Amino acid sequence: MKRGCAYGTHRVLEPLGVLPQAAYKLDNQPAIFSNEICIDVNLLTISATAFAQLKKRTHGEPTRIAEEIMHITRERGKFQCPQTGAGGMLTGVVEKIGPDLAGKVELKEGDPVATLVSLSLTPLYLEEVREIFRETDQVRVKGKAILFASGIYTRLPADIPERVSVAVMDVAGAPAWTAKYVKAGDYVVVIGAGKAGLLCLHEAKKRAGVTGKVIAIDPSARQCERITAMELADIVIQADATQPVAVLEQLRAATGGRLADFVVNTVNVAGTEMASILVCRDHGCVLFFSMSTDFAKAALGCEGVGKVVTMLIGSGYTEGHAEITYQILQENPKLKEYFLEVYQ
């Protein structure tokens, strides 16, 4: 049995020499190398940005969405949105562990597992798409996936349903980065109240404490009502983040002129970079967790308005992110109930 590169370059077919995420096409055959893991895949959670593109291209028709997913994976050997480059993540059951990894990973064959690396770099062989969950960006499938030696994962907990686990693990980096950067007394703005935003709001409230303030911004009246009902924010603003000056004015009115120390952008639409920057104080920090972010617009726009802001690219991985996210569900029964309601 051959041994592959720990980072998966041996699976790259086109163009040669790049890492799997940057590759156009991967070898997705399920036969493993000696330092790979094969997963029998049950469920994909497509990133919100990528699923929005799928729905746009297919007019939201489930059959056409399924055909598009099959077409992308056959063409590329992985699922990667052609428009945005975003992927998602998967859950399944460990089918085979290569001999070089046996005893070195905290997994055994038959374990239920969620990968914590993007579908945009994961060799994925799909036999069929069985069910589309349009409201939750999830897809029930039959297929195989390959996890490289460098790949990260988490075993699925027995007390949380699979669809909930894969939903929260898809965005686990967001609340974990929030936990790292928010400190007591901070004013924190979370833009976008989808699954990532809700988890970030909980973690921000926990870290900012009674001396800080947490402000949620979302265009949906229904989602704003949910945030209020779950007591996830001190201030809830219904606003469209593609209108930066209007958002800034609403924030100032709500806080008495105080800007944020830390901003998290979790939206799945383009054009929200400047709202994130304008609501942040000078020498504050903005975490762009959304794959809809145009980083050139963010950098040049920040310069253009004379702001001095630290801008972070929201990597989906940081130490302890799975544990932090599962802990949130244990700490917040209302939030856990919401995820169970939406994803069961």
C-alpha positions as CSV (number, residue, x, y, z in Angstrom):
1,M,0.0,0.0,0.0
2,K,1.4,3.4,-1.0
3,R,1.9,6.2,1.4
4,G,0.6,9.7,0.5
5,C,1.5,13.2,1.4
6,A,0.1,14.2,4.8
7,Y,-1.5,17.3,3.2
8,G,-3.1,15.3,0.4
9,T,-1.1,16.6,-2.6
10,H,-0.9,13.0,-4.0
11,R,-4.6,13.3,-4.7
12,V,-4.3,16.4,-6.8
13,L,-4.9,15.8,-10.5
14,E,-5.2,19.3,-11.8
15,P,-3.2,21.5,-11.5
16,L,-0.2,19.6,-10.2
17,G,1.8,21.1,-7.4
18,V,-1.0,22.8,-5.4
19,L,-2.7,21.8,-2.2
20,P,-6.1,20.0,-2.4
21,Q,-8.2,23.1,-1.6
22,A,-6.6,25.1,-4.4
23,A,-6.9,22.2,-6.9
24,Y,-9.5,22.1,-9.6
25,K,-9.7,18.3,-9.5
26,L,-8.9,15.6,-7.1
27,D,-8.6,11.8,-7.3
28,N,-11.7,10.8,-5.3
29,Q,-11.3,7.0,-5.6
30,P,-12.2,5.3,-2.2
31,A,-9.2,3.0,-2.2
32,I,-7.0,4.5,0.5
33,F,-3.3,5.2,0.8
34,S,-1.5,3.9,4.0
35,N,-1.9,7.2,5.8
36,E,-5.5,8.0,4.9
37,I,-9.0,7.3,6.4
38,C,-12.0,6.3,4.4
39,I,-15.4,7.5,5.6
40,D,-18.8,6.1,4.6
41,V,-20.6,9.4,4.2
42,N,-24.2,10.0,5.4
43,L,-24.7,13.7,5.4
44,L,-23.2,16.9,3.9
45,T,-23.7,20.3,5.3
46,I,-23.0,22.7,2.5
47,S,-21.6,26.1,3.5
48,A,-24.3,28.8,3.6
49,T,-22.5,30.8,0.9
50,A,-22.2,27.8,-1.4
51,F,-25.8,26.6,-0.8
52,A,-27.1,30.1,-1.6
53,Q,-25.4,29.8,-5.0
54,L,-26.8,26.3,-5.5
55,K,-30.4,27.6,-4.9
56,K,-29.8,30.6,-7.1
57,R,-28.5,28.5,-10.0
58,T,-31.3,25.9,-9.8
59,H,-34.2,28.1,-8.6
60,G,-34.3,26.1,-5.5
61,E,-35.6,22.9,-7.1
62,P,-34.4,19.8,-5.1
63,T,-33.9,17.6,-8.2
64,R,-31.8,20.3,-9.9
65,I,-29.8,20.9,-6.7
66,A,-29.1,17.2,-6.4
67,E,-28.0,17.1,-10.1
68,E,-25.7,20.1,-9.6
69,I,-24.0,18.6,-6.5
70,M,-23.4,15.3,-8.4
71,H,-22.1,17.3,-11.4
72,I,-19.6,19.3,-9.2
73,T,-18.3,16.2,-7.4
74,R,-17.9,14.2,-10.6
75,E,-16.1,17.1,-12.3
76,R,-13.9,18.1,-9.4
77,G,-13.6,14.9,-7.2
78,K,-14.8,17.1,-4.3
79,F,-17.6,19.5,-3.5
80,Q,-16.4,23.1,-4.1
81,C,-18.7,25.9,-5.1
82,P,-17.5,27.1,-8.5
83,Q,-18.5,30.7,-7.7
84,T,-17.2,31.1,-4.2
85,G,-14.7,28.3,-3.6
86,A,-16.6,27.4,-0.4
87,G,-17.4,23.8,0.6
88,G,-18.9,22.6,3.8
89,M,-18.3,19.5,5.9
90,L,-19.6,16.0,6.3
91,T,-20.6,13.3,8.8
92,G,-20.4,9.5,8.4
93,V,-18.9,6.3,9.8
94,V,-15.2,5.4,9.7
95,E,-14.9,2.6,7.2
96,K,-11.2,2.0,7.0
97,I,-8.1,3.4,8.7
98,G,-4.8,3.1,6.9
99,P,-2.1,1.0,8.6
100,D,0.2,4.0,9.1
101,L,-2.5,5.7,11.2
102,A,-3.8,2.7,13.1
103,G,-3.3,3.3,16.8
104,K,-2.2,6.9,16.2
105,V,-5.7,8.4,15.8
106,E,-8.5,8.5,18.3
107,L,-10.8,6.6,16.0
108,K,-11.7,3.0,15.2
109,E,-13.5,1.5,12.3
110,G,-17.3,2.0,12.9
111,D,-17.0,5.2,14.8
112,P,-19.5,8.0,13.8
113,V,-17.4,11.0,12.9
114,A,-17.6,14.6,11.6
115,T,-14.8,16.0,9.5
116,L,-13.6,19.4,10.6
117,V,-12.0,20.2,7.3
118,S,-13.7,21.8,4.3
119,L,-15.4,19.8,1.6
120,S,-13.4,22.0,-0.8
121,L,-10.3,19.9,0.0
122,T,-11.9,16.5,0.7
123,P,-11.9,13.8,-1.9
124,L,-15.5,12.9,-2.2
125,Y,-17.1,10.1,-4.3
126,L,-20.9,10.3,-4.4
127,E,-23.1,7.4,-5.6
128,E,-26.3,9.3,-5.1
129,V,-28.0,12.3,-3.4
130,R,-30.9,10.9,-1.4
131,E,-32.5,14.0,0.2
132,I,-32.2,17.7,0.1
133,F,-32.9,19.8,3.2
134,R,-33.2,23.3,1.6
135,E,-33.9,25.2,4.8
136,T,-30.8,23.9,6.6
137,D,-28.3,23.6,3.7
138,Q,-27.9,19.9,4.3
139,V,-27.9,16.9,1.9
140,R,-28.4,13.2,2.7
141,V,-26.1,11.2,0.4
142,K,-24.5,7.8,-0.2
143,G,-20.8,7.9,-0.9
144,K,-17.2,7.8,0.4
145,A,-14.8,10.5,1.5
146,I,-11.1,10.5,2.2
147,L,-9.5,12.2,5.3
148,F,-5.8,13.0,5.0
149,A,-3.3,12.4,7.8
150,S,-3.4,16.2,8.5
151,G,-7.2,16.2,8.6
152,I,-9.0,17.0,11.8
153,Y,-12.2,15.4,12.9
154,T,-14.5,14.9,16.0
155,R,-16.4,11.8,17.0
156,L,-20.1,12.5,17.1
157,P,-21.6,12.7,20.7
158,A,-24.3,10.2,21.4
159,D,-26.7,12.8,23.0
160,I,-26.8,15.2,20.0
161,P,-28.5,14.1,16.7
162,E,-26.3,13.8,13.6
163,R,-27.9,16.7,11.7
164,V,-27.5,19.0,14.7
165,S,-23.8,18.0,15.1
166,V,-22.9,18.5,11.5
167,A,-24.7,21.9,11.5
168,V,-22.8,23.3,14.5
169,M,-19.5,21.7,13.6
170,D,-19.7,23.4,10.2
171,V,-19.3,26.8,11.9
172,A,-17.5,25.8,15.1
173,G,-14.6,28.1,14.3
174,A,-16.7,31.2,14.7
175,P,-17.7,30.9,18.4
176,A,-14.2,29.5,19.2
177,W,-12.5,32.6,17.7
178,T,-15.0,34.8,19.6
179,A,-14.1,33.0,22.8
180,K,-10.4,33.8,22.1
181,Y,-10.8,37.5,21.4
182,V,-13.7,38.8,23.6
183,K,-12.8,39.9,27.1
184,A,-14.8,41.3,30.0
185,G,-16.3,44.8,29.4
186,D,-16.1,44.6,25.6
187,Y,-18.8,45.8,23.3
188,V,-19.3,43.1,20.7
189,V,-21.3,43.3,17.5
190,V,-22.4,40.1,15.7
191,I,-23.6,40.7,12.1
192,G,-25.8,37.8,10.9
193,A,-27.8,35.6,13.1
194,G,-27.7,32.3,11.4
195,K,-26.2,29.3,13.1
196,A,-22.7,30.8,13.4
197,G,-24.1,34.1,14.6
198,L,-26.2,32.6,17.3
199,L,-23.3,30.5,18.7
200,C,-21.1,33.6,18.6
201,L,-23.7,35.6,20.5
202,H,-23.8,33.1,23.3
203,E,-20.0,33.0,23.6
204,A,-19.8,36.9,23.4
205,K,-22.3,37.3,26.2
206,K,-20.3,34.8,28.3
207,R,-17.0,36.4,27.7
208,A,-18.0,40.1,27.8
209,G,-19.9,39.6,31.0
210,V,-22.1,42.1,32.8
211,T,-19.8,45.0,32.2
212,G,-19.9,44.5,28.4
213,K,-22.6,44.7,25.7
214,V,-23.5,42.3,23.0
215,I,-25.3,43.7,19.9
216,A,-26.9,41.5,17.3
217,I,-27.6,42.8,13.8
218,D,-29.8,40.9,11.3
219,P,-32.2,41.9,8.5
220,S,-34.8,39.3,9.5
221,A,-37.5,40.4,12.0
222,R,-38.2,36.8,12.9
223,Q,-34.6,36.1,13.7
224,C,-34.3,39.3,15.7
225,E,-37.3,38.1,17.7
226,R,-35.6,34.8,18.3
227,I,-32.5,36.4,19.6
228,T,-34.5,38.5,22.0
229,A,-36.5,35.4,23.2
230,M,-33.3,33.4,23.7
231,E,-31.7,36.4,25.6
232,L,-28.6,36.2,23.4
233,A,-28.0,39.9,23.1
234,D,-28.3,43.1,25.1
235,I,-29.3,45.1,22.0
236,V,-30.9,43.7,18.8
237,I,-30.9,45.8,15.7
238,Q,-32.9,44.8,12.6
239,A,-30.8,46.2,9.7
240,D,-29.4,45.4,6.3
241,A,-25.6,45.2,6.6
242,T,-25.2,46.0,2.9
243,Q,-26.1,49.5,3.9
244,P,-23.1,50.5,6.0
245,V,-23.9,54.1,7.0
246,A,-27.4,53.2,8.0
247,V,-26.1,50.4,10.1
248,L,-23.6,52.7,11.8
249,E,-26.3,55.3,12.6
250,Q,-28.5,52.6,14.1
251,L,-25.7,51.3,16.2
252,R,-24.7,54.7,17.5
253,A,-28.3,55.5,18.4
254,A,-28.6,52.2,20.3
255,T,-25.3,52.5,22.2
256,G,-25.1,56.2,22.8
257,G,-22.3,56.6,20.3
258,R,-20.1,53.7,21.5
259,L,-18.5,51.6,18.8
260,A,-17.6,47.9,19.0
261,D,-14.3,46.5,20.4
262,F,-14.9,43.3,18.5
263,V,-17.1,42.6,15.4
264,V,-18.0,39.2,14.0
265,N,-19.4,39.0,10.4
266,T,-21.1,35.7,9.8
267,V,-23.5,36.7,6.9
268,N,-23.8,34.7,3.6
269,V,-24.3,37.6,1.2
270,A,-21.8,39.9,-0.4
271,G,-21.3,43.6,0.4
272,T,-21.2,43.7,4.2
273,E,-17.5,44.4,4.7
274,M,-17.9,48.1,5.3
275,A,-20.7,47.8,7.8
276,S,-18.4,45.6,9.8
277,I,-15.6,48.1,9.6
278,L,-17.6,51.2,10.3
279,V,-19.2,49.8,13.5
280,C,-15.8,48.9,14.9
281,R,-13.7,51.4,16.9
282,D,-10.2,52.4,15.9
283,H,-7.8,49.7,17.0
284,G,-10.6,47.3,17.5
285,C,-10.9,43.9,15.7
286,V,-13.2,42.6,13.0
287,L,-13.5,38.8,12.4
288,F,-14.7,38.1,8.8
289,F,-16.0,34.5,9.2
290,S,-18.2,34.7,6.1
291,M,-16.9,33.1,2.9
292,S,-18.9,35.9,1.1
293,T,-16.2,38.4,2.2
294,D,-14.3,40.2,-0.4
295,F,-11.0,40.8,1.3
296,A,-9.8,43.4,-1.2
297,K,-12.9,45.4,-0.6
298,A,-12.4,45.1,3.2
299,A,-8.8,46.2,3.0
300,L,-9.2,49.0,0.6
301,G,-12.5,50.1,2.1
302,C,-11.0,50.3,5.6
303,E,-8.2,52.4,4.2
304,G,-10.7,54.6,2.3
305,V,-12.6,55.6,5.5
306,G,-9.4,56.2,7.5
307,K,-10.0,53.4,10.0
308,V,-7.3,51.6,12.0
309,V,-8.8,48.1,12.5
310,T,-7.3,44.6,12.9
311,M,-9.0,42.3,10.4
312,L,-9.0,38.6,10.9
313,I,-9.8,35.9,8.3
314,G,-12.1,33.5,10.1
315,S,-10.5,30.1,9.7
316,G,-12.9,27.3,10.5
317,Y,-10.4,25.7,12.8
318,T,-8.8,26.8,16.1
319,E,-7.8,24.8,19.1
320,G,-10.7,23.4,21.1
321,H,-13.4,24.7,18.6
322,A,-15.4,21.5,18.7
323,E,-15.4,21.2,22.4
324,I,-16.3,24.9,22.8
325,T,-19.3,24.6,20.4
326,Y,-20.6,21.4,22.0
327,Q,-20.3,23.1,25.4
328,I,-22.4,26.0,24.2
329,L,-25.3,23.6,23.5
330,Q,-24.9,22.2,27.0
331,E,-24.8,25.7,28.6
332,N,-27.7,27.2,26.7
333,P,-30.9,25.0,26.7
334,K,-32.8,27.5,24.7
335,L,-30.2,27.5,21.9
336,K,-29.9,23.8,22.0
337,E,-33.7,23.5,21.7
338,Y,-33.6,25.9,18.7
339,F,-31.0,23.7,16.9
340,L,-33.0,20.6,17.7
341,E,-36.1,22.1,16.3
342,V,-34.5,23.3,13.1
343,Y,-32.2,20.4,12.3
344,Q,-34.1,17.3,13.4
